[in-house]
């Protein structure tokens, strides 16, 4: 790729490449699609309980007759997120925390896809593989929010969203630890999983909406002319 094209994908002052807006829309769509898949599969699952039922059970055909809806939604959601996370690159200052945070987010989407597709090969009936996928999924999304909160520092465009991102990361990390321990006290594994992913799904929608407020520049404008 030429240096001119690389410049087109860099931030110009407070402005971002127009791809950042497309990425924001994809992140919002990713969260909505995943929630839709969960809702569709859960609607026909006998005895569904957010505190008890795990995501693996939603994707297991022997337990939910609409498990394929969850598998398809989870896979599509991850694909949307992978592209969206790549396109929001210019929304953060050029520093190592941006790279680490966005790479962790991409890894999280890969883990989400692997966890969703595992329903095709047993899902909840293959707990070892499922646990490995979920550790990657939950661990990566928690890390991504924590590191991206640091990437937002000294960038006035993010404002209070920095603290929100940091808190979301810590809550998600706590849910990840609880899920790895199969819950604690009255909280079962399913409830722990929701503590891990709910802050992340809300963050995807929130960061998408926030990014849509960022002003963009035309890629035909050179940095010196902005």
Secondary structure as GFF3:
##gff-version 3
##sequence-region A 1 226
A	DSSP	alpha_helix	3	8	.	.	.	ID=ss1
A	DSSP	beta_strand	16	17	.	.	.	ID=ss2
A	DSSP	alpha_helix	19	43	.	.	.	ID=ss3
A	DSSP	alpha_helix	55	58	.	.	.	ID=ss4
A	DSSP	alpha_helix	67	87	.	.	.	ID=ss5
A	DSSP	three_ten_helix	89	91	.	.	.	ID=ss6
A	DSSP	alpha_helix	96	117	.	.	.	ID=ss7
A	DSSP	three_ten_helix	118	121	.	.	.	ID=ss8
A	DSSP	three_ten_helix	123	125	.	.	.	ID=ss9
A	DSSP	alpha_helix	127	151	.	.	.	ID=ss10
A	DSSP	alpha_helix	161	180	.	.	.	ID=ss11
A	DSSP	alpha_helix	189	211	.	.	.	ID=ss12
A	DSSP	beta_strand	216	217	.	.	.	ID=ss13
A	DSSP	three_ten_helix	223	225	.	.	.	ID=ss14
###
